[in-house]
Amino acid sequence: MATIIDDLKNVFRRGNIYIRLIFINVGVFLITTLISIVLMLFNRTIAEQFQWLELPASTERFLTQPWSLLTYMFMHANLLHILFNMLWLYWFGSLFLLFFSSKHLRGLYLLGGICGGLFYMLAYNVFPYFASVVDDSFLLGASASVLAIVAATAYREPNYPIRLFLFGTVKLKYLALVVIGLDLFFVTSDNGGGHLAHLGGALSGLAFAAMLSKGHDLTAWINRALDGIVSLFSFKPHKPKMKVHYGTGSRAQTYESNARKKAQDDEVDRILDKLKKSGYESLTSKEKKSLFDASKR
């Protein structure tokens, strides 16, 4: 058991940001599910307590649990709910990192969830159609965050080919349009709140990609806040500096390693310039592989 836990820790530490987000979501789902099962064996339920982590549509209820604007995007209703969300996060998270950085993905996941949640609350309190259910409605799931990632990637590289089972290869922009269009058509369905959140997340993803192309990063404030929080919990005691004397062989190896790393960085910069000027389809298979490998470093 200890070995399994150690393996999972190593995968988490070495994984890309979307792998870490998947780990967090799955971990929260397993913990909440196990708690529910144990309590059910004693004829008890904790559903009402879990609602304190879900986002209420009611503004009055939200004022008593403002943290739910962040926690709801890590909660899921059932196995299929989290399965589909995590599959989309895995597929489009890896694609997103071909064109943006890990910090952008981390920040956009939260930005998409926040915007999706606010859009959901706004719609439920503005449109009379939802007036009868606003007090009893709660939102949960990572869908808005995932749709923000999908929309941003589609905006950045609309003609990127996506291979779909039974449908063959389609351009990313068409896939995004179909997904977002379906959400628009189903806003009055039983899961209208979820579809509204998807729309809010997608809009935030489009705004992020559009503004970033103009030099403005909408996720910068989120990443600064996260970096500040991480620094608070990663305090390490000061250690005296150690003097290390390198021999001739070690120095030569260091120079060789630095030269190799610089050559790799120069090659990635060249590919990125080509990508910006001519698009993803202009890259050779070797250049695509180099870009993908660089995103994992």
Contacts in CASP RR format, 6 or more apart in sequence:
PFRMAT RR
TARGET T0000
AUTHOR 0000-0000-0000
METHOD contacts of the structure
MODEL  1
MATIIDDLKNVFRRGNIYIRLIFINVGVFLITTLISIVLMLFNRTIAEQF
QWLELPASTERFLTQPWSLLTYMFMHANLLHILFNMLWLYWFGSLFLLFF
SSKHLRGLYLLGGICGGLFYMLAYNVFPYFASVVDDSFLLGASASVLAIV
AATAYREPNYPIRLFLFGTVKLKYLALVVIGLDLFFVTSDNGGGHLAHLG
GALSGLAFAAMLSKGHDLTAWINRALDGIVSLFSFKPHKPKMKVHYGTGS
RAQTYESNARKKAQDDEVDRILDKLKKSGYESLTSKEKKSLFDASKR
8 23 0 8 1.000
11 19 0 8 1.000
11 23 0 8 1.000
12 19 0 8 1.000
12 20 0 8 1.000
12 23 0 8 1.000
16 93 0 8 1.000
16 94 0 8 1.000
16 97 0 8 1.000
16 102 0 8 1.000
16 295 0 8 1.000
16 296 0 8 1.000
17 97 0 8 1.000
17 102 0 8 1.000
17 103 0 8 1.000
17 105 0 8 1.000
17 106 0 8 1.000
18 89 0 8 1.000
18 90 0 8 1.000
18 93 0 8 1.000
18 94 0 8 1.000
18 96 0 8 1.000
18 97 0 8 1.000
18 105 0 8 1.000
19 90 0 8 1.000
21 89 0 8 1.000
21 106 0 8 1.000
21 109 0 8 1.000
21 142 0 8 1.000
22 86 0 8 1.000
22 89 0 8 1.000
22 90 0 8 1.000
24 74 0 8 1.000
25 74 0 8 1.000
25 76 0 8 1.000
25 82 0 8 1.000
25 85 0 8 1.000
25 86 0 8 1.000
25 89 0 8 1.000
25 142 0 8 1.000
26 82 0 8 1.000
26 86 0 8 1.000
28 74 0 8 1.000
28 75 0 8 1.000
28 76 0 8 1.000
29 75 0 8 1.000
29 76 0 8 1.000
29 82 0 8 1.000
32 50 0 8 1.000
32 75 0 8 1.000
35 46 0 8 1.000
36 45 0 8 1.000
36 46 0 8 1.000
36 47 0 8 1.000
36 50 0 8 1.000
39 45 0 8 1.000
39 46 0 8 1.000
50 75 0 8 1.000
51 138 0 8 1.000
52 65 0 8 1.000
52 68 0 8 1.000
53 68 0 8 1.000
53 71 0 8 1.000
53 72 0 8 1.000
53 75 0 8 1.000
53 140 0 8 1.000
54 68 0 8 1.000
54 71 0 8 1.000
54 72 0 8 1.000
54 75 0 8 1.000
54 138 0 8 1.000
54 139 0 8 1.000
54 140 0 8 1.000
55 62 0 8 1.000
55 68 0 8 1.000
55 69 0 8 1.000
55 72 0 8 1.000
55 117 0 8 1.000
55 120 0 8 1.000
55 121 0 8 1.000
55 138 0 8 1.000
55 139 0 8 1.000
55 140 0 8 1.000
56 62 0 8 1.000
56 65 0 8 1.000
56 68 0 8 1.000
56 121 0 8 1.000
56 137 0 8 1.000
56 138 0 8 1.000
56 139 0 8 1.000
57 120 0 8 1.000
57 121 0 8 1.000
57 124 0 8 1.000
57 125 0 8 1.000
57 130 0 8 1.000
57 133 0 8 1.000
57 134 0 8 1.000
57 135 0 8 1.000
57 137 0 8 1.000
57 138 0 8 1.000
57 139 0 8 1.000
57 193 0 8 1.000
58 125 0 8 1.000
58 134 0 8 1.000
58 135 0 8 1.000
58 137 0 8 1.000
59 121 0 8 1.000
59 125 0 8 1.000
61 135 0 8 1.000
62 68 0 8 1.000
62 69 0 8 1.000
62 121 0 8 1.000
69 114 0 8 1.000
69 117 0 8 1.000
69 118 0 8 1.000
70 110 0 8 1.000
70 114 0 8 1.000
72 117 0 8 1.000
72 138 0 8 1.000
72 139 0 8 1.000
72 140 0 8 1.000
72 141 0 8 1.000
73 109 0 8 1.000
73 110 0 8 1.000
73 113 0 8 1.000
73 140 0 8 1.000
73 141 0 8 1.000
73 142 0 8 1.000
73 144 0 8 1.000
73 145 0 8 1.000
74 141 0 8 1.000
74 142 0 8 1.000
75 140 0 8 1.000
75 141 0 8 1.000
76 82 0 8 1.000
76 85 0 8 1.000
76 140 0 8 1.000
76 141 0 8 1.000
76 142 0 8 1.000
77 140 0 8 1.000
77 141 0 8 1.000
81 141 0 8 1.000
82 141 0 8 1.000
82 142 0 8 1.000
85 141 0 8 1.000
85 142 0 8 1.000
85 143 0 8 1.000
85 146 0 8 1.000
86 142 0 8 1.000
88 146 0 8 1.000
88 150 0 8 1.000
89 142 0 8 1.000
89 145 0 8 1.000
89 146 0 8 1.000
89 149 0 8 1.000
92 146 0 8 1.000
92 149 0 8 1.000
92 150 0 8 1.000
92 153 0 8 1.000
93 105 0 8 1.000
93 149 0 8 1.000
93 153 0 8 1.000
94 295 0 8 1.000
95 153 0 8 1.000
95 160 0 8 1.000
96 104 0 8 1.000
96 105 0 8 1.000
96 108 0 8 1.000
96 149 0 8 1.000
96 152 0 8 1.000
96 153 0 8 1.000
97 105 0 8 1.000
97 295 0 8 1.000
97 296 0 8 1.000
98 157 0 8 1.000
98 280 0 8 1.000
98 291 0 8 1.000
98 292 0 8 1.000
98 295 0 8 1.000
99 153 0 8 1.000
99 156 0 8 1.000
99 157 0 8 1.000
99 275 0 8 1.000
100 108 0 8 1.000
100 152 0 8 1.000
100 153 0 8 1.000
100 156 0 8 1.000
100 212 0 8 1.000
103 219 0 8 1.000
103 223 0 8 1.000
104 208 0 8 1.000
104 212 0 8 1.000
104 217 0 8 1.000
104 219 0 8 1.000
105 149 0 8 1.000
106 219 0 8 1.000
106 222 0 8 1.000
106 223 0 8 1.000
106 226 0 8 1.000
107 219 0 8 1.000
107 222 0 8 1.000
107 223 0 8 1.000
107 226 0 8 1.000
108 145 0 8 1.000
108 148 0 8 1.000
108 149 0 8 1.000
108 152 0 8 1.000
108 204 0 8 1.000
108 205 0 8 1.000
108 208 0 8 1.000
108 219 0 8 1.000
109 142 0 8 1.000
109 145 0 8 1.000
109 148 0 8 1.000
109 149 0 8 1.000
110 145 0 8 1.000
110 219 0 8 1.000
110 222 0 8 1.000
110 226 0 8 1.000
111 148 0 8 1.000
111 204 0 8 1.000
111 205 0 8 1.000
111 208 0 8 1.000
111 218 0 8 1.000
111 219 0 8 1.000
111 222 0 8 1.000
112 144 0 8 1.000
112 145 0 8 1.000
112 147 0 8 1.000
112 148 0 8 1.000
112 200 0 8 1.000
112 201 0 8 1.000
112 204 0 8 1.000
112 205 0 8 1.000
113 142 0 8 1.000
113 144 0 8 1.000
113 145 0 8 1.000
113 148 0 8 1.000
113 197 0 8 1.000
113 201 0 8 1.000
113 204 0 8 1.000
114 204 0 8 1.000
115 144 0 8 1.000
115 148 0 8 1.000
115 200 0 8 1.000
115 201 0 8 1.000
115 203 0 8 1.000
115 204 0 8 1.000
116 144 0 8 1.000
116 196 0 8 1.000
116 197 0 8 1.000
116 198 0 8 1.000
116 199 0 8 1.000
116 200 0 8 1.000
116 201 0 8 1.000
116 204 0 8 1.000
117 139 0 8 1.000
117 144 0 8 1.000
117 197 0 8 1.000
117 200 0 8 1.000
118 200 0 8 1.000
119 196 0 8 1.000
119 197 0 8 1.000
119 199 0 8 1.000
119 200 0 8 1.000
119 201 0 8 1.000
119 203 0 8 1.000
120 139 0 8 1.000
120 144 0 8 1.000
120 193 0 8 1.000
120 194 0 8 1.000
120 196 0 8 1.000
120 197 0 8 1.000
120 200 0 8 1.000
123 130 0 8 1.000
123 187 0 8 1.000
123 193 0 8 1.000
123 196 0 8 1.000
124 130 0 8 1.000
124 133 0 8 1.000
124 134 0 8 1.000
124 137 0 8 1.000
124 193 0 8 1.000
124 196 0 8 1.000
125 134 0 8 1.000
129 188 0 8 1.000
130 137 0 8 1.000
137 193 0 8 1.000
139 193 0 8 1.000
139 194 0 8 1.000
139 197 0 8 1.000
143 194 0 8 1.000
143 197 0 8 1.000
143 198 0 8 1.000
144 194 0 8 1.000
144 197 0 8 1.000
144 198 0 8 1.000
144 200 0 8 1.000
144 201 0 8 1.000
145 201 0 8 1.000
147 179 0 8 1.000
147 180 0 8 1.000
147 183 0 8 1.000
147 198 0 8 1.000
147 199 0 8 1.000
147 200 0 8 1.000
147 201 0 8 1.000
147 202 0 8 1.000
147 205 0 8 1.000
148 201 0 8 1.000
148 202 0 8 1.000
148 204 0 8 1.000
148 205 0 8 1.000
148 208 0 8 1.000
149 205 0 8 1.000
150 176 0 8 1.000
150 179 0 8 1.000
150 202 0 8 1.000
151 176 0 8 1.000
151 180 0 8 1.000
151 201 0 8 1.000
151 202 0 8 1.000
151 203 0 8 1.000
151 204 0 8 1.000
151 205 0 8 1.000
151 206 0 8 1.000
151 209 0 8 1.000
152 205 0 8 1.000
152 206 0 8 1.000
152 208 0 8 1.000
152 209 0 8 1.000
153 160 0 8 1.000
153 172 0 8 1.000
153 209 0 8 1.000
154 160 0 8 1.000
154 172 0 8 1.000
154 173 0 8 1.000
154 175 0 8 1.000
154 176 0 8 1.000
155 205 0 8 1.000
155 206 0 8 1.000
155 209 0 8 1.000
155 210 0 8 1.000
156 209 0 8 1.000
156 213 0 8 1.000
157 172 0 8 1.000
157 279 0 8 1.000
157 280 0 8 1.000
158 171 0 8 1.000
158 172 0 8 1.000
158 173 0 8 1.000
159 171 0 8 1.000
159 172 0 8 1.000
159 173 0 8 1.000
159 279 0 8 1.000
159 280 0 8 1.000
159 281 0 8 1.000
160 171 0 8 1.000
160 172 0 8 1.000
160 280 0 8 1.000
160 281 0 8 1.000
161 169 0 8 1.000
161 170 0 8 1.000
161 171 0 8 1.000
161 172 0 8 1.000
161 281 0 8 1.000
162 169 0 8 1.000
162 170 0 8 1.000
162 171 0 8 1.000
162 172 0 8 1.000
162 175 0 8 1.000
163 169 0 8 1.000
164 170 0 8 1.000
164 175 0 8 1.000
176 202 0 8 1.000
179 198 0 8 1.000
180 198 0 8 1.000
180 199 0 8 1.000
180 202 0 8 1.000
182 195 0 8 1.000
183 195 0 8 1.000
183 196 0 8 1.000
183 198 0 8 1.000
183 199 0 8 1.000
183 202 0 8 1.000
184 195 0 8 1.000
184 199 0 8 1.000
186 192 0 8 1.000
186 195 0 8 1.000
187 193 0 8 1.000
187 195 0 8 1.000
187 196 0 8 1.000
187 199 0 8 1.000
189 195 0 8 1.000
204 218 0 8 1.000
207 218 0 8 1.000
208 217 0 8 1.000
208 218 0 8 1.000
208 219 0 8 1.000
211 217 0 8 1.000
211 218 0 8 1.000
212 218 0 8 1.000
246 254 0 8 1.000
264 294 0 8 1.000
267 290 0 8 1.000
268 290 0 8 1.000
268 291 0 8 1.000
268 294 0 8 1.000
271 283 0 8 1.000
271 287 0 8 1.000
271 290 0 8 1.000
271 291 0 8 1.000
272 291 0 8 1.000
274 282 0 8 1.000
274 283 0 8 1.000
274 287 0 8 1.000
275 282 0 8 1.000
275 283 0 8 1.000
275 291 0 8 1.000
280 288 0 8 1.000
283 291 0 8 1.000
END
